[in-house]
Amino acid sequence: MNEFDALAAWYDAFSDPDYYSAYADFVNKTIRERSKIPVADILDLGCGTCRLSVLLEKLGYSMVCVDRSAQMLSHARNASSTLLLIEQDITAFELYGTVQCVVSTLDTLNYLLTYSELEKMFALVANYLESGGLFIFDVNTPYRFSTVYGNNSFVYERGGDMFVWQNADSARRHVMDLTLFTQRRDGMYERFDERQIQRGYDIKKLSSLLDKAQLKVTAIYGGTDFCPLGVSSEKAYFVT
């Protein structure tokens, strides 16, 4: 079972809709201000349920959405009938043509656990991205993993459902044990468990790998409001 498969049906319910709106604005503004070519087609790598892709589609972009979770893509299809959905691994995807922009959001790259996997993905992005186009992505910073998440546990409640998130941090791996209790119509609760593993990457090393793939970094922000990246930034937003 792939990551997010068990929780796909409830993933959006525990996500902040305002963050997706802010992210869509961030991508749209970045395209308008930094792209050297007109952008019509955007590739979304690790698209999940495509909440961001749906918003970008409403802004006029044609979206190509890649994810390895069939369950996530199934929910994405319910959100839009016009998205091009492709079930593939983001380190080994194939397209029929090029795009003018690539996005990979909500710490998708942190799920790649080796530098080799990152290099494979960056090489494919460079291959399918038209000259003058943009690659926009974010990663969780080492600060978020060590200080904010740490070995802490979090509990979220929404309606009759409860989501429990337990963290275990180490030098090269961050393990997240996720448990969802969802209430059925008969009043009984059903339990779903899932383990996810992420890795924190050094910002300078990521920039070096991007340069190697001929994806030159033009900006790194600390938020979707274009604030500078700082030592206590929880996420880093890259633009190449």
C-alpha positions, 0 to 999 in steps of 0.5 A, a space after each residue: 500500500 502506498 503512502 496516503 492510500 488508507 487516509 486518502 478519503 479523509 486527507 482533505 478534511 484535515 487540510 487547511 483550505 486557506 493554505 491551498 488558496 495562498 499557494 495557488 496565488 503564490 504559484 500564479 504570481 511567480 509565473 507572472 513575474 518570473 517565467 520567461 515564456 507564456 505558461 499554459 501547461 503545468 505539471 503537478 508532481 505528487 499531486 495527491 487529491 489535486 486541490 492545488 491543481 483544481 485551483 490552478 485550473 480555475 486560473 486558466 492553466 491546463 494541469 497534468 497531475 502525477 501521483 503514485 496513489 490510485 486512491 488519491 487520484 480517484 478522489 482527484 477525479 471527483 474534484 475535476 473531470 478535466 484534469 489529466 491524471 497519471 498514476 506514476 512514480 515521480 522519480 520515473 514518470 513519462 509524459 507525451 510532451 513538454 510543459 512550461 511549469 512544474 510544481 511539486 508541493 506540500 513537502 512531496 520531495 521530503 518523501 524521497 529518501 535518497 539523493 539518488 531519487 532527487 537526482 532522478 526526479 530533477 533530471 526528468 523535470 529538466 527533460 520535460 520543462 521547456 526552456 525559460 519555464 519554471 520549477 516551483 516546489 517546497 520542502 520541509 526544513 530540517 528545523 521543522 523536523 527537529 524542532 517543530 515536529 521532533 518527537 511530538 504527538 498531535 491530535 486533531 478532531 473534526 466532526 465525529 472523526 479524530 486524527 492522531 499524528 505521532 512523530 519520531 525524528 532521527 538524523 536521516 529519517 523522520 517517521 510519522 505514524 498516523 491513525 484515523 478514527 472515523 465514525 460510521 453511521 451506526 455510531 461505531 468507529 473504524 480505525 485506519 493506520 498508516 506509517 509515512 517516512 520523510 527526510 530533511 535535506 540541506 538547502 545548499 545541497 538541494 541547490 547544488 543538485 538543481 544546478 547539476 540538473 541545469 535547473 538554476 535556483 532563482 529564489 528561495 522563500 520562507 513562505 507563500 507570502 514571499 518572505 525571506 527564508 530564515 533559520 526558523 522557517 518551517 518550509 523552503 519554497 524554491 523557484 528555478 
